[in-house]
Amino acid sequence: MIHVGLTGWGDHDILYPPGTKQSEKLQAYSSHFPVVEVDTAFYAVQPAKNYHKWMRETPDRFSFIVKAYQGITGHERGEIPFESKNEMFSAYAESLKPLQEAGKLDMVLCQFPPWFECNKENVAYLRYVREKLAEFPCALEFRHQSWFSPEYKEKTLDFMIEEEWIHSICDEPQAGVGSVPTIMRPTHSNKTLIRLHGRNVEAWKKPVQGENWRNVRYLYDYSNQELEEWYKQLQPLEQETEHIYVIFNNNSGRHAAKNAKTFLNIADISYEGLAPRQISLFDDRET
């Protein structure tokens, strides 16, 4: 089964009726898609009360992909706001308990930074992270090309299978060592994650700096042809993995929701059990 969603729910104004308050957007979002990626968990370990609130605002069939806290994946280069790594992992795991106990946690997404290259030390750290998060299904996304170099590609995939990592397959520009190729190989029989970052190759070639780099890098509008090609690529995967999650992350120009809707039309996918939908701006626009 293919589950389509977006990263976050606050910025997809095309989905919401005029005047929708920020506090009402998740409920409105859950009338369009069955899953969302929680990016706020990357910047800070969320209190359990937030997950309880988000569960109350969404229907029973709605679920969450939660991004790993930046201290876990090494994006936080300064000191972590915890006394130890053990405390950090414990706090993060405890925060997810409401989702886990309700059966609404699809996976934890561990996205590692562009400087996290394939070497013995980092392989050991991946084992450590997987052990610390052993109670959760975990997806692994690389941003350094060395993991899928000819020398290490098969070893990386075998390692992911052995450690029960869900493969986060990326669609992104090929712009040097800080990007990875699209490897259409599931590593988990139950779940595979697809994250569509766009194909803004010139933006990805530029050094990552300043606060606006994300706005530039993820500025991309997928064409219907590109989305049709992606749907064709997914069909063989459906024979190898039970659930495929397709997350659109190309929202710098507010294209993610529109592209996701177009993808659903191409794939002829509709979902039951979503929240009741109000008339929105999207209903008056073409996909």
N, C-alpha and C positions, 0 to 999 in steps of 0.2 A: 504494500500500500504506500502511496506517495502522500506525504504530509507537507503542505506548503505554508511558509510563514515569512516573517520579516524580522529584522533586528530592531528591537524596541517597538514601542507603540505610540510614542509621543509626537513624532514628526511627520506622520503620514496623513496630512490634512485632507487629501483627496478622499479619504475613507469616511470622513466625519461630517455630519450635518453642520451648517453654520451655527456658531454659538456654542459648540460642544466644549465643555470645560475640560481642563487637563485631567481632572479627577474622574471624568466620565469616559476617557478615551480608551482605556483597556477594555471596558465592557463593549464599547462600540467596535473596537478592533476584533473582539472575539465573535462578532457576528459575520466576519468575513473569512477568518483563518482559524485553523484548529490548534496552532502552535505559535509561540513567540520565543525569540532569543532574548534573555535578560542580560543586557550589557552592563547595567548598573552594578552588578555583582563583581565586575572586573575592577571597578574603581574603589569599592569598599565592600567589606563583608556585610551583607544586608541583615538587619534584625529579623528574627522569625516573624514578627508581627507584620512585616511587609508582605511576606509570602502568604500569610493568612488572609490579609486584605485582598491580595490579587486573586486568590482562590475564590473568595466570596464574590468577586466581581466577574467571574468567568463561569461558563457552564461546565458540567461534569466532564464532558469529553475533551475539554481544553487542557493543554499541557504546556510544559515549559522546558526549554533548553537553557541552562544557566552557565554563564561564562565563569571560568575559574578566576579567582582573585589574582590581581597582578603580582602580588608577593609570591604566589605559588609558581607562576610561570616565569618569573625573573624579569618582568618588565619594570618592577619597582627597584630602581638602582640604589636608592637610599635605604635608610633603616626602615624595617617594617614596624608598624605600630603595635607590635606584640613582643612579649618578653622572650619568646623563642619560636622556632618553626613549628614545634609540636603544638604550641598554643594557637598558632595561626591556623594550622590544619584542623585542629579541634573546633575552633570557633566557626570556621567555614563549614565543616561537616554538620555541626549542630544547627546552623542557620537553615540548612536544607531539609531538616527532618520533617517539617510540615508538608512539603511537597512530596517527599519520599513516602511518608506514611499514608498520604492521600492517593498515591499511585499516579501523581501528576508530574513527576520529574522524568523527562525523557532521557536526559543525559547531562553530564557536566562537560563543557567544552574547554579543553586545555589547549589554548593557542599560544605557541611559544614564539619568541621574538626573532627578528632577522639575524641577530647575532648568535642564536642558539644553534651551533653547527653540529654536524655528526662527528662525535668523538667519544672515547671511552667514558670520560667523566660525565658527559651529558646522557649517555645511555644509562649509566648507573642512576642518575638523577630521575630519569623517567621511571625507572623501576621503583624508586623511592616514592615518587608521587602516586604511582598506581597503587602501591601498598597502603599509603595514607588515605587514599580515596577508594579503597577496595569495596566498600559497601555500596558504591554508586556505579552505574554505567558511565563510562568516560570516553569522550571523543578526543582524538589527538590531531592537532593541526600544526604543520611546520611552516616556517617562513624562511628557511635557509635551504638552498637548492641541494646542498651536499647530501641530504638524507635520501634523495632520489637520483643521485648520480649513478652512472652505470655500475660503479664499483659497489655501491651500498643499497641500491634500490630493492633488490630481492631480500636482502638481509633485514632491511627496515620493515618491509611488509611482513616477513616471517616473525620478527620481533613483536610487531603489533598484534598478530594473531595469538602468539604465545602469551602475551601479557593481557589479552582481552581488551585491547584498545579498539574503539570504533574509529574507522577511518573518516576524517573530515576531508573530503575531496574538494579542492578549490578550483574555481574558474577565475583566473587573474592574469594580468599581462605577464609575459615572459621578459623580465627586465633585469637580468643579472642574478646574482646569488641570493638576493633578498626576496625572491619569488620562487614558487615551486610549480612544476608542471602538473597538468591535470592527469592523475593516475586513476583510471577507472577500475580499481580493484578493491572490493569490499574486504575487510579484515574481521568482520563480525557477522555471524549468520542472522542475527536478529535486527541489527540497526546499521545504517550507513547515513552519514551526514554529507550533504552537498551545500557548499557556501559560495554564492555568486557575488564576487567582489567587483565585477565590471572589467572592462578591458582598456582602461585609459593608460596606455603604455607610456606615453610621455610623462604623465604625472608620477608613475611608479619609478621612472628612471631618475627623478630628481631626489636629492638627499632629503631624508625625513627630518624636518626642522620646523619650529614654530608651532603655534596652536592651530593653524589652518591647514596643516598637511592632510588631515583626514578629509576635509571638505574638498580638496583638490583630487586626492587619490581615488575617491569613490564616486566621482562625478562621471556617470556613464548611463546611457539609455540603451538597453538591449533591443535589437531589432526583432521583428517577428520571426525572421529566418533563423537568427541565433537561438531564439527560444525553442523553435521547432527542432533544431539540431540537438539541443539539450534534451528535449523530451525523447528523441530517438535514442540518445545515448543511455538514458535511464532504463529503457525497456529490458535490455539484457541483465541489468543489475537486479531487476525484480525477480529473476530466477535464482539469485544467489543470496539475497538478504530480504527479510520479511518486511521491514519498515524502512522507507527512504524518506529522509527529511530534507527538503529543499528550502534554504533560507536565502532570501535576497538581502544583500548588504550594500547595494549600490544606491544609497539614498542621499548623497550630497546635493543632488538636484531634484530630490523628491521623485525619483523614477522607480524606486523599489516596489511600491504598492501597485502602480500601473503595470509594471512588468510581471509581477506575480499574478495579477488578475488575468493578464493576457496568457500567461503560461497555463493557468487553470482552464481557460477556454480551449487552448490548443490540445491539452491532454484530456479534455472533456471530463474534468474532475469536479464533483460537487460533494459537499459534506453535510451529513445530518447531525443534529444535536448542537448546532451553534446557537449563539444568542440571537434573539429576535432582532431583525435589522430595521433601523429607521431609514427614511429616505436621506441619501447623502449626496455630496457633490459628485461622487463617482458615478452615480446612476445616470447622470446627464452627459457623461463623457465616453468617448470611444476607447476601447482597450487596444 
